[in-house]
Amino acid sequence: MCSEDMCAVCMDGTPAAYHLDPGSRDGNNSWIVNLEGGGWCNNARTCRFRKGTRRGSSDHMEKRIAFTGIMSSSPADNPDFYNWNRVKIRYRDGASFASDGLDKGNGFYFRGQRIWNATIRHLFSIGMASADQVLLTGCSAGGLAAILHCDQFRAFFPPAGGQSTTVKCLADAGLFLDAYVDVSGGRSLRSYYSDIVAMQGVARSLPPTCTDHLDPTSCFFPQNVIDGIKTPIFLLNSAYDVWQIEESQAPNRADPTGGWRACKFNRSACTETQMKILQGFRDQMVAAVKGFSGSKANGLFVDSCFAHCQSELQATWNAGAAGGSPAIQSKGIAKSVGDRYFGRAEVKAIDCPYPCDTTCRHII
């Protein structure tokens, strides 16, 4: 038994959880660890709501879930990783697995960092300690979590006996931008992240390579973290990320007259002025990865689709699947990620601006 303060538990105090599909044949000693995404909470009202859902309680989660995209067991759909041990760690705090606090008054257990540490140690006890190769992944809030925990993941695998584990990370739709102002001229996402960091005790879980010179809120933004990550990491992102358009660039509170309502849910309804603003958003994202892309160890795939999370959906993961992956220079997402992971090719792919890419599967 563990004490109340040490338990790695969900927001409501129920046990943390993960799903596992075991590897087979030559994938027996390879592991994908996927960090589930699903937003954040930044105050008592939003955290209370989250606490009563599958994002905050194992009592409300599905007991079985489908593994698709990079988690698929189909060799046709997922040729590089289909027979690896594939693990999805359920998202049970509201701070990208980085929370470390307790709100006794509201009964909120902010234990994301402890869930992360305890689950990885448990996976080590059932075989991951002897892995030949591992990949940490996640999309959206899980993609941010993969960035924040990438070097922590590598630290679990110290070289021993002359042998070492290949450790790399993949962050999908996790590149949430800091500097970009919303349509009212404010910085909605920075304010939101500041509340999350303060409420959930995130500061001590953030990468020290960032916190040694920036404030904790800045270090919850991946663009301020990625250049300091030592573990090879692949960034997969849409340059027109629909979550950021809807919730960061043109949130309702920044658009009281509703001038952006049609555009942010239907790209064809955007005015010329609005499209110029969206192109400016793309330019800031491309600028944010400039230094990161200079490392030969890292990979990059920034497409021009109106999308969010592309690695876990079969329709956008593999060009050979129904619907097909977006492609940059005739190479889709699955092939790009696999080529970089296995060292078959360098991948530093940045798409031309919208609407040039006819391979996109837009969701708005």
N, C-alpha and C positions, 0 to 999 in steps of 0.2 A: 504494500500500500504506500501511497505517497501523500504528503501533506497537501492541504488545499492550495498553498502557495506554489507548490512544485509541480502539480499535476498538469500534464499536457492535455487539456480538455477543450471542448467546443465552447462557444460563447455562453451557452446555458449550463455548462458543467457536465454535459454528457461526454462519453469517450470519443476521442478522435477516430478517424476511420480512413481506410484506403481500399482500393480495388486492385486485384492482381490477376493478370493472365500470364501463366508461366511460359517460359521459353521452351524451345525444342531444338533438337539436333544441334547444328553449329551455332545456334543462338542461345544455348543453355547458359553461357557464361557472359552474356551481354544484357544490359539493363537500360530501359528508358524509365525515368522518373518524371511524371507529368504533374505539375502543380495546377490544380483546378483554378479557373478564374471565376469572376462573378461580382465585380464592383467592390465598393467599400461602404463603410458607414462613418459618419463624422459628428454625430450628436446623439443625445439620449433617444430622441424619437426614431431616427433611422436605425440605430443599433437595436432598439427594442423590437422593431419590426423584423430585423434580420435574425435576431435571436430565436424567433418563432418559425423560421423557415429552414430549408435544407442547407442554407448558407451559414446557419448558426447553431444547428442542432443535428446530431446523428439520429435523433428520434424521427426526424422528418425526411431523411434522405432515402433515395432509392437503394434497394439492396443489391440490384443488378443494373448495370448500365452498359450501353453499347460502346465499344471501342472502335472508332473510325479514324480515317486520315492516317496520321503518323502512328496512331495506336492500333491500327487495323491488323488482323492476323491473316489477311489475304495477301499472298505473294504477288498477285496481279496488281493490287491496289497500293501495296506498300512494300516494294521489293527489297529495300535495304534493311528494314527493321521488323518485318512481319513475324519473325520467329524469336525475337528477343523477349526477355521477361519485361512485361509492360505494366507499370504501376501508375495509378492515378491517386494522388493524395487529395482527399476532399478538403475544400476550402471552408474553414470553420471560424476564422476571425474576420475582421473587416479591414485588414491592413496589409494585404499581400504577404501573409505568413510572417510579418515582421513585428506584430504587436507583442508587448510584454508588460501587462498591467492588470489591475483588478479594480473594478468599480463595485464595491460591496453594496452601496446604496441601491444601485439598479440591478445588481446581480449579473453584471457583465464580466465574463472571464475573457480577457484579451490575452490569449495564449498561443498566438500564431507561431512565434519563434520557438516556443517549447514543443509545439506539435511538429514543426520541421525537424528539430534536433532529435526528438524521441522516435519519430517515424524512420528517419535515416538510420539511426542506431538499430532499430528493429530490423530493417531490411538487411543491414549488415549481418545480423544474427541468423538470417535465413538464407544467406548465400551471396549477397552483394559484396561482401568483404573480399571475395576472391575473384571479382569480375575482371575480365580482360578489357572491356570497354563499356562506358556508361554515357548517357546523354540526359541532361536535365532540361526539361521543356515546360512550356506553359503558354497560355494565350490570355490576352487582356490583363486583368489584375494578376493572373498567373504568369503572364509574360513579364510583367514588372517584377514579380517574385523571383522568376528565374534569373533576372539580371541582378537583383539584390543579393541572391544566395549563391551565385555562380562560383565565386572564389571560396565560399564556405563549403560548398559541395566538394570542390577539389581538395580541400584540406582534410576531408575524411579519408582520402586515399593516399597516404604517404608511401613513397617507394619503400619496398621491403624485399630483402633477399635478391637484389639485383633486378627484380621485376617491378613493373609499374602498370597502372591502369590508365588507359586513354580516357580522359575526362573532358567533355565539351558541353556547351549549353546552347539552347535554341530559345530565343524570345520572340513570340509571335504577337503582334499588335500590342506590344508593351512599351513602345516608345512614345510616352505621353509627354508632350512638349511643355516646357516651363515658360519661356519668354513670350509666347504668343498671346496677344490681348484678345479679349472677346469683342463682339460687335458693338458693345457699349463703351469700349475703351478700358474696361476693367480687366482683372486677372482672376477670373472665376475659379479656374482649376487650382491656382496657387492658394487661394483662400480655403478651398475645400481640402486640399492636401495638408495645409497647416493645421486645420482642425483635427484631421485624422492622426497626424503625428503626435499632437499634444494629448489628445484624449486617450490614445491606445498605447502610449509609452514606447513609441517606435524608435526613438533616437539611438538607444544603445544597440539596436540590431542592424543599423546601417553601416555600409562599408567605411572603414576608417580612412581609406584613401580619399574619401570625399569629406567626411566630417572633420578631418584635420585642417580644412581650410574653408568649408562652407557650413551654413546653418543646417539643422536637420531637415527642414522642409525642402530646401534646395536639393538635399541628398536623397529625397524620396522621388525626385524626378530623374529618370534614367539618363537623360542627356548629360547630366552632371556626374554620372557614375561610370558610364561605359568606357571612357578613355583610361580609367584606372584599373579596369578588370584585367587580371593576368591570365585567367583561364580562357582558352579559345571560345568565342561565342559567335553565334550566327543571329543576325537581326533580320526578321521577316516582318515587313510592315507595308500597309497601304499608305501612299503619300496623301490620300484623301480618306483618312480613317473616319468612318462614319460615326463612331462613338464620340470622337473628339469634335467633329463638326456639330453634332447634336447637343453634347453636354458640356463642352469646353469652349468652343468657338461661338456658338449661338444658343446658349441655354435660355430657357424661357425667361429667367429673371433679368437677363441682359437684352431681351427682345420683347419688351412689354406690349408693343403694338402688333407683334406677330409678323413683322416684315420678312422674317427668315423662315416662317413655319413651312411654307410650301417647298422652299429650296432644300431645307435640311432633310426632308423626307422624300424628295424626288429631284434628282440632279437636273433633269430636263426643265424643271420649273425655275431654275436659278436665273436671275437677271445677269446682264453683262457685268455689272458692278460686283455682284455677289460672286460670280465666277472668278473675277480678278482677285478677290479676297481669298478664295479657295486656292488659287494658284500661288498666292503669297504664303499660305499655310504650307503647301508643298515645298516651296523654296526654303522655308525655315527648317523643315524636316531634313532636306538634303544637306543643308548647312550643318545641322546638328550631328551628322554622321561623318563629316569630312575627316576629322582626325582619327576616328575609329577605323575608317576604311583603309587607313594607311598601314595597318598591321597585317602582315601576310597570314597570320594565324586566324584572323577573323573572317567571317563571311557576311554577305549583305544581299538582300533581295528586297528592293523597294519598288513596288509596282504602282501603277496609276489607276487602280480600281477603287471604286467606292465600296469598301469592304471593311470587315473587322473580324479577325481570327480566320486564318485560312489553312493552317496546318492540321486542324482536327476535324475538318469537314471533308468528306471524300470528294465532293464535287469540285473543290478548289485545291486539294492536295496534290493530285496526280494527273498529269496530262493524259494518261491512258484511261482515266475513269470517265464515267458519263458526265458530260458537261465540260470537263477538262479544267486543268490548272491554268491560271494566267502564265504567260511565257514572256521572258525577256531574252532577246537574241535567240529565240527558238528553244529555250530551256525553261521547263516548268519548275514549280516549287520543290516537289519531291526529289527530282534529279539534282537540283541545285544544292539542297540540304545534304543529300547523300554524297555528292561529289566533294563538298567541303569537309564533311565529317571524315570520310575515308581518304582524303588527300588525293583524290583523282583529278581535281582541278581547283584553281582559285575561283571564287565566286564573289564578285563585287558588282552586282547588277543594280543599276538605277534606271528605271523606266523613263521614257520621254513623257512630257506632260499630257494630261487628259486633253482631248479624247483620242489620242493616237493609238492606244493599245486595243485592238479588236478582239483580243483573247480574254478580256476581263469578264468575270461573272459579278456584275454589280448587284448590290442588295438594296440600293435606293435609286 
